[in-house]
Amino acid sequence: MFQIFKKIQLKPPKKTDVLIFDTTGSQLLIDLILPEIDYSVLPVRSEKYYLCPQIALKIIKNIDYSDLIHSRNIKRHIFRSYLISCLEFINPKIVLTFIDNSPIFQWISRNYHGAEFFAIQNGLRNKYDLETSLENSDKSITRMTMPNFLCFGKCDVDNYKKYGHTIEIPHCVGSFKGSYYKYGMKKGAVKKEFDLCLVSQYRSEIFRAKEFSQFREASMKVHSFLNSYLEKKPLRACIACRFSDPDEYEY
């Protein structure tokens, strides 16, 4: 309980037209999209809680007490009311997140009507992300919904539809990080030492888990094809590791 009190902020959040939802991935958005635009960042992972009098009053007003009494998850119910109250106070026109598969962002985007919501895809979304991980205890699937989705490509849009999810306006813009590397770096800034670079997607917990078998098999097939290609061509290749992980290096 003491740890929670330590995270309470009595100072209100900054009111801005642009709000980044979730601190995870926020620095990339700040550096690449918002260097000259005023913004606020709303933490949603228990880093801090804004409980100034203005927001506290809004929380009391926004809680649906009839639903709260019958709620199976009172903490979640109150937290949702807290987030709605924060958005009402900040009053943004645009809400961004780099965590596109965040359930709480998707809920907020459907229940707060004072802003445009944009989710930027930050990783591959396969069957596990779109079905297995969303299965409830009664075997039903929690459906994802997003007003605006900046995604890698049409394949992602098709996969969301395939598994019953809803994207109102898809924007097939490619990888956000990849685009920055391609267009944001100065020509000639990096000395070319290799002909090919494989950007590693290896994570030991994913490669060993049964539910990620489809991703593991696809990755191993790419690695096998690349290895065969390099055996036939006089090219130099390197691997950009994902982590400083001995297990990844051994793989």
C-alpha positions, 0 to 999 in steps of 0.5 A: 500500500505504501508503494502505491502512495509513493506513486501518487502525484498531486500535481496535475498532468500537462494539458496538450493537444497531443497525448502519448498513451503509455510510456513504453515506446514513447521516447521514440515517438517524441524523438521522431514525430514530436520534436517541435510539438507540445505533448504529454505522456500518460503512464498506464503501467502503475509508474505514477497516478495523477490524483490532483483534486480536479482528476479525483472529482472526475473519477468520482463522477465517472465511476458507474457505481451500479456496474461497480457493485456487480463488477468481477474486477473492481480494480480494473473498473476504477482504473478505467474511470481514472484513465477517462478522467485523465483524458478529460482533464488533459483534453487532447485532440490526438492520442498516440500509442506505440503499443498497438496490442494494448487492451486498455488503449483499445477500450479507451479509444472506444469509450472516450469520444473527445479525441482521435486515436492512433495505434502504431504497430510495433511488432509482428502480430501472429495467431498467438497475438490475435487469437490464443493470447486473447482466449478467455476462461469460457473459450471466447475471444476478446476482440480488438478494435482500433479507430486508426491503425498504422500498420506494416501492410495489408497482410496485417489488416487481413490477419486482424479481419481473419481473427474477427477483429475490427480496424476502422481505418487502416494505414498501411505505412510500413515499419515505423522504425524501419522507415526512420532508418531508411529515410532518417539517416544521412547518406554515407553516414555509415561505412558499409562493411557487409552486403547483408544484415539480418535483424534478429527477432530471436527471443529464447522464451518465444523460440521454446514456447509451444504457442509460438511454433508458427513464428519459430518455424517461419524464422528458422526457414528464413535462416535456412534459406539465407544460409543456403544463399550465402553458401552459393554467393560470395557475400558478407553477412552480419546479424544485428542481435536483439539482445546481449543474450548468450542464448541468442548468440549460441543460436 
